[in-house]
Amino acid sequence: MTLLRSTVMLVAGTMVLTSTLGAQPVANPTDVATIEAIVRASYEVISGPAGTPRQWRRDSTLYGPGATFVADE
C-alpha cells in the first residue's frame, strides 16, 4: 500500500459525522455522505488560491469528538 493511500485511509477512517453534542458545529450532510465526499470536503478546506482564507470551521465538522491524527513513519 502506498504512503498516500495509507494516509488517505487513515484520515478517512478517523473522519465521521460530527456529533451534535457540545459546541461542535454540525456537518453539511453532503460533506459526510460518503468517504469520497469527506476526502473532497477536506481537500476543499485546505486548498485554494494564496491569500484565500481556509474554511477551518467546516474542517472541524468532518471529525468526530476526540479524533486525533497520527503520523505513520
LUMMI-470536 format. One line per field, with one value per residue: residue in three letters; x, y, z of N, C-alpha, C, CB in turn. Coordinates in nm, 4 decimals. Glycine has a CB too. Example, Ala and Ser with C-alpha at 12.3 -4.5 7.8 and 13.67 -1.06 7.14 Angstrom:
<atoms>
rest	(ALA:SER)
nxx	(1.3190:1.2850)
nyy	(-0.5690:-0.2250)
nzz	(0.7800:0.7080)
caxx	(1.2300:1.3670)
cayy	(-0.4500:-0.1060)
cazz	(0.7800:0.7140)
cxx	(1.3200:1.2900)
cyy	(-0.3300:0.0030)
czz	(0.7800:0.7870)
cbxx	(1.1308:1.4084)
cbyy	(-0.4473:-0.0598)
cbzz	(0.9046:0.5725)
</atoms>
This chain:
<atoms>
rest	(MET:THR:LEU:LEU:ARG:SER:THR:VAL:MET:LEU:VAL:ALA:GLY:THR:MET:VAL:LEU:THR:SER:THR:LEU:GLY:ALA:GLN:PRO:VAL:ALA:ASN:PRO:THR:ASP:VAL:ALA:THR:ILE:GLU:ALA:ILE:VAL:ARG:ALA:SER:TYR:GLU:VAL:ILE:SER:GLY:PRO:ALA:GLY:THR:PRO:ARG:GLN:TRP:ARG:ARG:ASP:SER:THR:LEU:TYR:GLY:PRO:GLY:ALA:THR:PHE:VAL:ALA:ASP:GLU)
nxx	(0.0855:0.0603:0.2174:0.0610:-0.1947:-0.2252:-0.2248:-0.4539:-0.6480:-0.6188:-0.6882:-0.9497:-1.0654:-1.0719:-1.2423:-1.5647:-1.9213:-2.0021:-2.0843:-2.3799:-2.3587:-2.2259:-2.0183:-1.9535:-1.9778:-2.2392:-2.2141:-2.2288:-2.4566:-2.3956:-2.1205:-2.0390:-2.1505:-2.0359:-1.7223:-1.5639:-1.6795:-1.6131:-1.3324:-1.3104:-1.4287:-1.2478:-1.0160:-1.1037:-1.1215:-0.8539:-0.7305:-0.6767:-0.6518:-0.3630:-0.3757:-0.6482:-0.8841:-0.8850:-1.1245:-1.1711:-1.3662:-1.5549:-1.3888:-1.3669:-1.6088:-1.5872:-1.4847:-1.5122:-1.5872:-1.3008:-1.1289:-0.8103:-0.4954:-0.2401:0.0948:0.2296:0.5137)
nyy	(-0.1175:0.2195:0.5130:0.7462:0.6384:0.4968:0.7114:0.8543:0.6622:0.6419:0.9029:0.9206:0.7146:0.8200:1.0290:1.1183:1.1577:1.4540:1.4830:1.6147:1.6951:1.9078:2.1946:2.1713:2.2468:2.1557:1.9128:1.9596:1.7675:1.6718:1.6861:1.4731:1.2412:1.0218:0.8371:0.9355:1.1876:1.3081:1.3152:1.4831:1.7212:1.7769:1.8272:2.0554:2.2334:2.2782:2.3673:2.6112:2.9415:3.1479:3.3522:3.3279:3.2771:2.9846:2.7234:2.6598:2.6152:2.4623:2.2440:2.1426:2.0167:1.7747:1.5725:1.3395:1.3809:1.4051:1.3012:1.2121:1.2766:1.0847:1.0483:0.8298:0.6558)
nzz	(0.0000:-0.0837:0.0576:0.0331:-0.0120:0.2281:0.4069:0.3246:0.3791:0.6563:0.7407:0.6334:0.7747:1.0301:1.0118:1.0831:1.0969:1.2570:1.5956:1.7451:1.9985:2.2559:2.1705:1.9064:1.5585:1.3248:1.0705:0.7149:0.5437:0.2825:0.2811:0.4348:0.3408:0.2090:0.2097:0.0042:-0.0308:0.2113:0.1934:-0.0308:0.0705:0.2752:0.1243:-0.0152:0.1973:0.2747:0.0462:-0.2157:-0.3641:-0.2995:-0.0122:0.0201:0.2670:0.4703:0.5349:0.8242:1.0197:0.8824:0.8371:1.0971:1.1249:1.0047:1.1572:1.4258:1.7778:1.9770:1.7854:1.6530:1.4910:1.3532:1.2706:1.0314:1.0330)
caxx	(0.0000:0.1432:0.2058:-0.0543:-0.3177:-0.2321:-0.2612:-0.5940:-0.7311:-0.6134:-0.7693:-1.0899:-1.1111:-1.0945:-1.3458:-1.7011:-2.0220:-1.9844:-2.1932:-2.4429:-2.3333:-2.1202:-2.0158:-1.9085:-2.0763:-2.2986:-2.1611:-2.3156:-2.4773:-2.3270:-1.9775:-2.0108:-2.2364:-1.9514:-1.5804:-1.5164:-1.7268:-1.5335:-1.1995:-1.3274:-1.4509:-1.1201:-0.9293:-1.1545:-1.0912:-0.7115:-0.6802:-0.7295:-0.5523:-0.2907:-0.4474:-0.7879:-0.8973:-0.9239:-1.2545:-1.1392:-1.4898:-1.6053:-1.2980:-1.3964:-1.7313:-1.5577:-1.4250:-1.5867:-1.5268:-1.1824:-1.0487:-0.6691:-0.4178:-0.1143:0.1848:0.2775:0.6540)
cayy	(0.0000:0.3394:0.6046:0.8328:0.5610:0.4713:0.8363:0.8824:0.5666:0.6794:1.0243:0.8868:0.6298:0.8979:1.1303:1.0694:1.2623:1.5235:1.4728:1.7430:1.7257:2.0051:2.3179:2.1468:2.2781:2.0404:1.8916:1.9626:1.6264:1.6339:1.6730:1.3493:1.1352:0.9070:0.8614:1.0214:1.3234:1.3584:1.3476:1.6015:1.8367:1.8042:1.8894:2.1906:2.3145:2.3144:2.4122:2.7369:3.0406:3.2164:3.4642:3.2943:3.2151:2.8441:2.7018:2.5760:2.5751:2.3490:2.1329:2.0831:1.9363:1.6483:1.4796:1.3092:1.4307:1.3319:1.2467:1.2501:1.2456:1.0206:1.0323:0.6938:0.6688)
cazz	(0.0000:-0.0911:0.1708:0.0097:0.0113:0.3721:0.4724:0.2929:0.4527:0.7970:0.7590:0.6070:0.8840:1.1518:0.9865:1.0995:1.1135:1.3837:1.6926:1.7750:2.1389:2.2788:2.0926:1.7704:1.4546:1.2578:0.9362:0.5985:0.5089:0.1583:0.3104:0.5075:0.2881:0.1735:0.2355:-0.1034:-0.0029:0.3235:0.1403:-0.1161:0.1574:0.3421:0.0249:-0.0404:0.3154:0.2837:-0.0830:-0.2675:-0.4018:-0.1917:0.0461:0.0444:0.3995:0.4736:0.5980:0.9396:1.0881:0.8030:0.8645:1.2274:1.1173:0.9376:1.2532:1.5463:1.9011:2.0225:1.6753:1.6550:1.3728:1.3888:1.1561:1.0109:0.9907)
cxx	(0.0901:0.1204:0.0844:-0.1843:-0.3352:-0.2777:-0.4080:-0.6851:-0.7333:-0.7019:-0.9167:-1.1476:-1.1411:-1.2030:-1.4826:-1.7954:-2.0106:-2.1078:-2.2520:-2.4270:-2.2241:-2.1303:-1.9717:-2.0170:-2.1243:-2.2465:-2.2693:-2.3336:-2.4075:-2.1771:-1.9429:-2.0936:-2.1591:-1.8071:-1.5240:-1.5575:-1.6479:-1.3950:-1.2065:-1.3442:-1.3219:-1.0231:-0.9726:-1.1222:-0.9470:-0.6537:-0.7409:-0.6185:-0.4843:-0.3723:-0.5946:-0.7984:-0.9425:-1.0508:-1.2389:-1.2639:-1.5524:-1.5203:-1.3346:-1.5246:-1.7068:-1.5057:-1.5172:-1.5163:-1.4088:-1.0971:-0.9056:-0.6041:-0.2833:-0.0316:0.2346:0.4189:0.6990)
cyy	(0.1238:0.4271:0.6952:0.7590:0.5310:0.5950:0.8683:0.7883:0.5996:0.8002:0.9924:0.8012:0.7070:1.0034:1.0662:1.1865:1.3221:1.5089:1.6112:1.7798:1.8297:2.1225:2.2960:2.1838:2.1501:2.0334:1.9102:1.8167:1.5833:1.6191:1.5381:1.2297:1.0076:0.9391:0.9551:1.1667:1.3868:1.3996:1.4724:1.7277:1.8753:1.8749:2.0334:2.2854:2.3645:2.3682:2.5464:2.8326:3.1026:3.3346:3.4381:3.2271:3.0696:2.8295:2.6113:2.5335:2.4569:2.2256:2.0634:2.0002:1.7985:1.5405:1.4577:1.3673:1.3419:1.2717:1.2976:1.2105:1.1912:1.0057:0.8898:0.7035:0.5522)
czz	(0.0000:0.0312:0.1551:0.0386:0.1602:0.4468:0.4486:0.3718:0.6018:0.8246:0.7393:0.7198:1.0107:1.1343:0.9989:1.1135:1.2523:1.4711:1.7160:1.9220:2.1512:2.1843:1.9489:1.6696:1.3860:1.1148:0.8309:0.5552:0.3798:0.1794:0.3712:0.4587:0.2563:0.2107:0.1292:-0.0794:0.1106:0.2760:0.0533:-0.0316:0.2289:0.2476:-0.0028:0.0751:0.3123:0.1542:-0.1216:-0.2997:-0.2794:-0.1436:0.0725:0.1810:0.3891:0.5574:0.7209:1.0163:1.0145:0.8301:0.9952:1.2262:1.0574:1.0315:1.3719:1.6673:1.9417:1.9122:1.6863:1.5229:1.4165:1.2626:1.1504:0.9562:0.9099)
cbxx	(-0.0973:0.1134:0.3329:-0.0539:-0.3150:-0.0965:-0.1730:-0.6199:-0.6799:-0.4694:-0.7250:-1.1028:-1.0091:-0.9660:-1.3285:-1.7124:-2.1642:-1.9538:-2.1437:-2.5906:-2.2950:-1.9855:-1.9251:-1.8680:-2.0161:-2.4539:-2.1000:-2.2555:-2.6242:-2.3537:-1.9334:-2.0360:-2.3074:-1.9633:-1.5012:-1.5704:-1.8759:-1.5222:-1.1424:-1.4491:-1.5618:-1.0573:-0.9300:-1.3057:-1.1162:-0.6317:-0.7097:-0.8248:-0.6169:-0.1505:-0.4346:-0.8443:-0.9964:-0.8090:-1.3547:-1.0448:-1.5903:-1.6050:-1.1532:-1.4071:-1.8360:-1.4577:-1.2893:-1.6050:-1.6320:-1.2243:-1.1097:-0.5952:-0.4011:-0.1378:0.3035:0.1838:0.7443)
cbyy	(-0.0002:0.4181:0.6888:0.8848:0.4290:0.4252:0.9511:0.8680:0.4231:0.7087:1.1356:0.8127:0.5253:0.9644:1.1948:0.9762:1.2067:1.6712:1.4106:1.7392:1.5993:1.9400:2.4176:2.0004:2.3754:2.0485:1.7522:2.0530:1.5994:1.7373:1.7833:1.3708:1.1836:0.8727:0.7281:0.9725:1.3222:1.2520:1.2289:1.5838:1.8070:1.6734:1.8077:2.1868:2.2339:2.1955:2.3081:2.8000:3.1493:3.2630:3.5809:3.2017:3.2943:2.7557:2.6396:2.6495:2.6940:2.3828:2.1823:2.1917:2.0090:1.6711:1.5316:1.1584:1.4365:1.2243:1.2852:1.1836:1.3699:0.8826:1.1304:0.6128:0.6843)
cbzz	(0.1234:-0.2196:0.1850:-0.1344:-0.0696:0.4252:0.4223:0.1405:0.4310:0.8390:0.6607:0.4724:0.9130:1.1950:0.8459:1.2210:1.0899:1.3598:1.8264:1.7380:2.2161:2.2647:2.1580:1.7533:1.3504:1.2597:0.9244:0.4816:0.4962:0.0492:0.4039:0.6546:0.1639:0.0209:0.2380:-0.2384:0.0314:0.4343:0.0593:-0.2094:0.2598:0.3942:-0.1051:-0.0636:0.4435:0.3263:-0.1908:-0.1689:-0.4861:-0.2389:-0.0422:-0.0682:0.4856:0.5307:0.4969:1.0326:1.0962:0.6508:0.8699:1.3324:1.0355:0.8290:1.3010:1.5621:2.0149:2.1132:1.5377:1.7745:1.2823:1.4574:1.1641:0.9140:1.1091)
</atoms>
